[in-house]
Amino acid sequence: MTTPGHKELLEMNSAARIDILSCNLPLAYISAIRARCPEIIVHRGLDAARLEKEIRGTIIAALVWGVTPKNLDLLPALTMVQGLGAGVDHLLEPDVVPPSVPIARVSNEFQAIGMAEYVVLHVLRQDRNLEAIYERRQSRQWGQGYLDHAGARTVGVMGLGNIAHRACNALSAVGFEVRGLSQTAREIEGITCFGTGRLDEFLDGCHHLVCLLPLTRATKGILNSRTFNRLANGSFLINAARGSHLVEADLIPALDSGRLGGATLDVLTNEPPRHDHPFWSDPRILLTGHSAIASALRPENIAPLIAENLYLVARGLQPRNLVDRQRGY
Amino acid sequence: MTTPGHKELLEMNSAARIDILSCNLPLAYISAIRARCPEIIVHRGLDAARLEKEIRGTIIAALVWGVTPKNLDLLPALTMVQGLGAGVDHLLEPDVVPPSVPIARVSNEFQAIGMAEYVVLHVLRQDRNLEAIYERRQSRQWGQGYLDHAGARTVGVMGLGNIAHRACNALSAVGFEVRGLSQTAREIEGITCFGTGRLDEFLDGCHHLVCLLPLTRATKGILNSRTFNRLANGSFLINAARGSHLVEADLIPALDSGRLGGATLDVLTNEPPRHDHPFWSDPRILLTGHSAIASALRPENIAPLIAENLYLVARGLQPRNLVDRQRGY
């Protein structure tokens, strides 16, 4: 059976109402979804146990924004849990989503473009030492001579999903040598691809390391001293995946040793970080506040996908962008 | 006749010495050229009239680094003037190079990569408001919500030569809509191309304008109020070509009116600018000190081309990367 398009879904939808549970959705998202799916009846809450009993039976989908909902097993009609971001690791924790309920995530071109922008910006910012330009502006110094390094610079991108793919192509178009790492080795023109079994070979001598991996048991803590020590001296780190990919205690020692020349972190294990988190005050580290694919998360950019999935499950069909629980993303 | 390669040239070169005039070449360049062309005898000077008469007759090539040489017509054996950069407008001024003497410039992949890096870095820096991230770092603020703008952003690149071509492709790979402007309209996949006759159409509504044009009578002052007024409100300017492309007096008014949101200038009419130049202190302007393709100018990156051209002219052959004087680049 082919999945029907949005228009077909609109026509075939016969449900008078689509009851959903909003777990922390900002109002702008609900408005944008309602504009495309006027049948929604929105119930709010993070804990299904706190809903009135008769409401529990009506909810067919839970939409989740950056929180971990509770007691979803109390919703007998639940047919989908929809995360609003690309990462769904919080929904894959044990006992969060009942095993029979499919989990969907958001995957769209806006994310891929936003991440490509972020990755290319910060690779270039660090590679070309943009901070030195700002310092020269302070002292009104013109001219910088040529850059310290010559020849091809290698960027290793961990992850080769939809989001990482565009970042790799963009880096390659600029002129970088690009290596990609994925669970199963892939073939992509212009990118040297490695399976995770060849991690060391992938890392060896990279001038930049960019983490765009999903967070799973296998990838947690993958950014650690041992990993850094295989990179080129003075190399640069970008983590735009999940905070727990990085062993935070290993970062400042790697910068102090000169192995790393700088780090750009969009994510941290605990967000937002405390004011006295040492990463705030280290000039070699730039924290970017989980903004990498921020524009991809604009309500009007994701509402169409959410509305479509609601119509699909309301008709008893499978939602799009399903998460493979076994694989972890 | 096919032009011989470097190896063939080495073998066929029979001259015991190749006398050259160095007009302002830093020592590192002379060393790098000598490493590939040990026959060179280097005479220094900006004014041929000040050379001893018997030396004048020996010089077959003048190598020029960012200055305007004088009295080259006093060198009867001169068969090439080689500029060391991509731009040669200073060599095309009247009475600088005798009409019969060919002018060569440097054109290599390093320039194209360096410029693509520069353009993509600064388009993204301005588009994503990197300064706001630095400000948040000061106040230790996490999170920025989504960006103000959604949907495709258009970058207009003026110039479609070797250097601009890679920048266009890289911007397109990131996710920008890219327009290119060239003297004669071209067809490039993924880029919307305009001939200079359709300048207004090219400019209309661009969110970024990037100038990579050669400096000619037709392009001097092309970055002016009239041009800016066709762009989108709050758009961004990058000039990495020549200072005289910009009517400097028009810039701050365009920023004050909100038509331009910011400007990145790698070049100015007078370089280096005086300490009290108003562009230094305007936070909306970033001066980058003629560094865009700085790494392309590393001696080891251009010496091979120069050595090859010296061997070519020593054998009575035409040098590579000749400038078309009529066209002006």
Interface residues (C-beta under 8 A of the other chain):
Chain A: A112 I113 A116 E117 Y118 V120 L121 L124 R125 D127 R128 L130 I133 Y134 R136 R137 R140 Q141 W142 G143 Q144 G145 Y146 L147 H149 A150 R166 N169 A170 S172 A173 V174 G175 E271 P272 P273 H275 W280 L286 L287 T288 G289 H290 S291 A294 S295 L297 R298 E300 N301
Chain B: A112 I113 A116 E117 Y118 V120 L121 L124 R125 D127 R128 L130 I133 Y134 R136 R137 R140 Q141 W142 G143 Q144 G145 Y146 L147 H149 A150 R166 N169 A170 S172 A173 V174 G175 E271 P272 P273 H275 W280 L286 L287 T288 G289 H290 S291 A294 S295 L297 R298 E300 N301
